[in-house]
Amino acid sequence: MTRGNTKVSLPYGSKVVDIEVPTSNLLAVAGPKEVSPQADVATQVRQALRAPIAADPFSASLKRGDHLLLLVDDITRPTPAHKILPALLEELEVERKRVNVTILIALGTHRKMTQEEIEMKVGPEIARSYPVLNHEWDNEGALVDLGTTPNGTPIKVNRLIQEADMCLGIGNIVPHNLAGWAGGGKIVQPGICGKETTSCTHLLAARCPTTNLGKLQNPVRAEIEEVARKTKLKGVVNTILDRHGTVVHVVAGKSQAAHRRGVELARPIWEVPVPRLGDIVVVSSHPADIDFWQANKGLYAAERVVKRGGDIILLTPCPEGLSSQPEHVSTIEALAGIPSRSLYRETQRQGLDDYAALCVTDMAARSIELAWVTVVSDGLTEDEVAVLGLDRADSVEEALERALKRQGEEASIVVLTHGGETLPVVGEG
């Protein structure tokens, strides 16, 4: 380590990248708090299921021969479903009751998971024992129309949820850039909805004047819960993880009530104080780093703690580029370089309806209107970074050198270690 520098370790996909930051400039290294799990995962799942929040135990409603649908989030989320499912199935007595179980991967509008990824997510034994299906968000035949919300959002969901005798959602609770906090009814919307439904909630997010990150009450969360209420979602099992992906809490029960309790438990871990706005913010997008579609969450975190006219340096691997979905990439490219205030009008002018991609483009546009943004990534090409209107550097140190020239030798530096899921707060929170 060079004298006068502080070494900071940042997660980068499955690896760790060590960066050097001038010690005299380092204002804060902010990341989720270290906590200890209360018990092993299986025990926590059983305890949560035996005392569900605002609900009777689910096992009491599950009868012999019933069809149980389990919604599980996809590979872009860290929820350890392979550790949760065995205890869940045992507690529900599915074998004794000869319950028919189907697992549906709640993809939202993400790409389908491969068989290898499915086995990693739910565990090889579960994958062999029960049907595990990818949600078909782009197949009208796989959806059922449930009308509209009071706000006018069309409700089209995977028909399996309405055909099941019981449906439970399995997810994780962390700060979320659009919904305020992940978890709860989000396993339904966008998890198992059609494109039209998901586009409407994303359009709500894109038209919000500020980010919803960490806001429990917001229009997007309200719409998500309205959609979920129209379905046969019986309840949820949600985890709260630490920075290492270890389960420290499990909540179960009625979707909204369990979610609110989960946020109470998650907030002390994932809401992190920063003394004041930084001139420069270095942020790892981890664990949201499979593509820029996910990695842009790091920008939402960074914009909360960077001064106007400052610098943001986004460290992210993005092995699948801008997005694994060609349609999303096409929309991002079509909207490239347009000011954030004009993006919605431009989607209307061009006849575009991919409002989820609009959200991603809007975040990039807003970021460069707030600060200088430089991306350090092995997965994003020069052209992909240029399309977003962002700068590129080969290393964080190179990006820092440029930023210090712009901001001055005394510029303060904030480092966010887990920007994809962290809620940084200026001051004491």
N, C-alpha and C positions, 0 to 999 in steps of 0.2 A: 504494500500500500504506500502510495506516494505521500511524503510528509505534507501536512496541511490539508489532507483529504480524509473524508470519512467513507468507509466502505458500507454500502447498503445493498442488501440482497433482495432481489425482486423475483417473484414467480413469473415464469414465461412458458406457458404451456405446461409440459411435464418436467421442465427443467427450471433451474434457478440461474438468474443472471446477476452477477455482482457488478455494481456500478460505483464510481468514485465521485463524490460530491464535495466541493470545497467546504471545509468545516466551518469557516467563518460566515459562510452564506446560508448554511443549513438552518432553516427555521423549525422544521418539524418533519418527522417520519411518522406518518399516520396510517394505522391499519387496524383491523378488528382486534378486539381484546382477547387475551389468552384466558380461557376458562376450562374447567374440568367437567367431564360428563358426570351425571348423577348416578348412572348405572349403565350396564351393557345395553345395546340397542334393543335386543329381544325383550328384556325386562321393561324398558321404557315403553315399548309398543304395547305390551300387555297391560301395563298400568294405565296407559292412556285410553285403551279400548274398554277397560272395565269401569272407568269413570269418565265417560265422554262429556264434553261441555255442551250444555243445553240440549241434550239428547239422551234417550235410553240406550243401553248397550246394543250395538248393532246385531250381535249374535242372537238376541231375543227376537228380532224381526226376520231372521233368515230361517226359512223352513226347508224341510227335506225336499230335494229335487229342484229348488229354486235356481234361477240363473243370476249369478253375481258378476257384475262388470266392474273391473278395477281399472281406473285411469292412472297412468303413470307418465310423468313428464319425460322428455327425451334426453338425448346425449348432450345437449347444450346446457343442461342443468345438473348440478352435483348431487341431487337427491340419491342416497344410497338405497335404491329400491331392492337390490339383492339382499340387503340386510333386514329390510322391513317386511317383505312379503312372506317369508317363512313363518314368522311370529304372527303376522296378521291372519294368514290362512289357518294356522293352528288355533288361534283364539276364536275364530269364527266357526270352528269345527266343520270345515267344508268336507272333509273325508267322511266323518261320521254321518253327516246329513246328506252325503252324496250330492253336494251342490255343484252345479255346472259353472265353472269359472272361465271367463274370458278376460284377457288383459289387452287393453287398448292403449297404444302409445300416443299420448296427447302432443302431436307434432306442432299444433298451430299451423302456420304455413311454411314450416321448415321442411327440408328434404326428408325422405323416408330413411329410417335407420336400417342398416345392413343386419344380416343374421348375427354376425360377430358382435356388433354393437348391442343388439338386443340381448344376447347372452351375457355381455358385460353388465348391462343395465339391470336385468331382472335375475341374473344368475343362471348358469347352464341347466341346473335341475328343474327350475321353474319353467324355463324356456322349452324343455322337453316334455314337461307334464301338462301344460295348458296352452291353448291357442293364444299367441301373442300377435296382435295385428297393428299395423301402422294406420293411423287415421288418414282417411282420404279426403282432405279438405277441398280438393279440386274436382271431386266426383259428385255431381248432383244426385246421382242414384244412391249414394251412401248417406245422404242427408235427409232430414225431415224438417218441415217448415212448422215452426211453433208460433207464427205471427210476428208481432213487433213489440218492442218495449214502449213505454209511454213517451220516450224520447224519439221514437221512430226508427230505431235500429232493427232491421230484419233479423229474426232469430232462426238460423238454420244450423242444426247440430247433427252430429253423427247419430243415425237412427238407433244404434245399439243401446244408447243410454235410455231411450224411451221403451225399448223392448225388454230390458232387464227387469228382474224383480227387485234388485238392489244395485245401486251404483255408489262406489266410494272412490274418492280422488286422493292420490298420493303425490305430495309435492313438498316444497321447501320454502321457508319464509326468510326473505332478505329484502333490503331496500330495492325498489324497482323504479326505473326511470320514467315509465309511463303510468303504471298502476299505483305508484306510491310505495307499495310493498307487494312482493310476490306472494304466492300461496293462496289458500282459500279457493274461491270460485274461479280463479284464473286457470285452473286445470280444465274448466269447461270453455271459457272464453279468454284467450283464443284457442286453448288446447284442442278442443274437438269440434270447433265450429267451421262453417264454410267461409270462403274468401269474403263474401259480401258482409257478413257479420263482423269479421275481424277488421275489415277495411274501415267500417264505421267507427269502431272504438279507437282505432289508430288515428282516424281523422280528428276525433275529439282531442286526442293528445297533441297532434300537430298544431291545432288551433289554440291550445292553451298558451297564454302569454309567457308563462315561465314553466320550468320543469316541475313535474309532480313528484320527483324523487323524495321519498321520506314523508310525503303528505298522506296521512291515512284517509282523510276526507277529500276526495277530488272527483271530478266528473267521470273520469275513466274508470276508477274503482267502482263508483256507483253503477255505471252501466254494465260492468262485468258481473256484478252481483245480481243485477236485474235479470240478465240473461241466464245466469246459473239457477235462479229461483224458478224460472219457467221450465226447467228440466227436472228429471227424476233423480238428481244428485241427492243421495241420502246424507252424506257427510264427507268429511275429509280426515286424512291422517297426514299431518304436516310436521316436518323436522325443522329444527334450528341447529345449524352446524357452527363449528368454530372455524378459524382460519385454515386449519389443516384438513377440513372436511369430516371431522369427527362429530358424531351426533351428540349434542349436549342436552337437548330437550326434544320431547315428542308431545304434540297436542293432537287430540282427536275430538270429533263431535260435529255438531251442526256447522256448516261451512263458515258462515259469517262470524259466529260466536267463537269458534275455535281459532279462526284466523286472528281475531282481535287479541285473544290471549297470547297467541304465538308472537304477535308483534311486540307485546309487552316484554316477552322473554328475549326477543331478538334485538330489540333496540339497544340495551346496554352493551351488546357485543359489537354490533355493526355501525352504530352511530359514534363517530370518533371526532374529538375536538381538535381544532387547529387554532393556534393563538390569534392569527390575523390573516388577512389575504396575502398570498405570496406574489412576488413579482414573477416567479417562475414556478410551475407545477409539473413535476415528473410523475406520471401515473402509469402503472401497469394495469392492463385491462382484465387481468386474471380475476375470476376463472372464466370470464366471458371472452374467450379468445379463439374460437374455432374459425370465425370469419369476421369481417368488419361489421356485418349485421349485428353481431353480438358485441364486438369490441368497442363500438361507439358508446357503450354504457360508461366506459372510462371517461369520455368527454363530459358526460352529464355530471359525474363526480367532480372532475377538475374545474368545471366552470363555477362551481359553488365557492371555490377558495382561491381563485386567481383574480388579480386586479384587472380592471379594464385596460387593454393595451399591453398586457403581460404576455408571457409565453407559456404554452402547454406542450409538453413532450409526451407523446403516447407510445408506450412500449407494448407491442402486441404481436404474437406470431402469425395469426390468420392463415393457417395452412390451406383453407378453402377459399381464399381470396375475399372479394367483396361480399359474395353470398353464394351459396350452393344452388340457388334457384335462378335460372336464366331470366325469368320474368322480372325478378327484383333488380337484377343487374341492369336490365334494359331501362327500367324506370329511373334508377339512379343516374345512369348515363344521360338520359333525356333531360333530367333536371339539373345537370351539373352547371355550376357557375351562376345560378340564379339566386338573388338575395332571398333570405328567409321570408321576408314579408310578402314576397311575390310568388312563392312556391305553390300555394294552393290555387291561385288564379292561373298559374301556368299549367297545372295538372288539368284544370278545367278546359283551358284553351287547346291542349293537346289531346284531350279525350282520354286521359289516363285515369285508371281507377285503383291502382295499387297504392293505397294510402299507407300501408305498412312501410313500403319503400320510401314514401314521402317523409315519414318520420325520421328515417335514417339520414336522408339527404338534408332534412331541416336541421338536424343536430350538427352535422358538419358545417352547414352554412352559418348557423348561429355561433358556433365556436370561433370561426375565423372572423366573424364580425365583432367578437369580444376580445380575441387574443390571437397572437401568432401561434399556429399549430404545426408541429413537426412530428412525423410518424417514424418510428424505428421498428421495422418489421422484416422478417425473412420471407413471409408469405405474400405480401402485397407488392405488386410490380410497380415500377416507376409510373407507368401509365395509369394504373388504378389509383395511386395516391394523387396523381395530377387531376384525374377526373373529379375527385372529391374537393379539389381546390386547396389541398394541404401540401406542406413541404415534406421532404424526406431526408433522413440522415442514416448513415450506416451504423452509428452507435449512439448511445445516450450521451456519452462524453462529447462527441462531435456536436450533437444538438445543443448541449449545455454551453459549449464554447460560443456558438452562434447567439444563443439567448443572452448570455452575459454581455456580449458586445452590444446587443440592443438595449438591455435593461440596465447596464452599468455594473462595474466591478463589485459594488456593495449590494447587489440585488439579492433579495431573500428567496430561498428555495424551499418548497414544500414537496415531499415525496409521499405519494399514496400507493401503498403496496398492493391493495386488492380493489382497484378502482371499479371493477365490474359489478361489485356488490356493496361497496362501502358508502355510507352516508356521512360525508365530512361536514362538520358544523363549525363555523367560526365562533370562537369563544369557548365557553364551558358547556355548550349544548342547551 
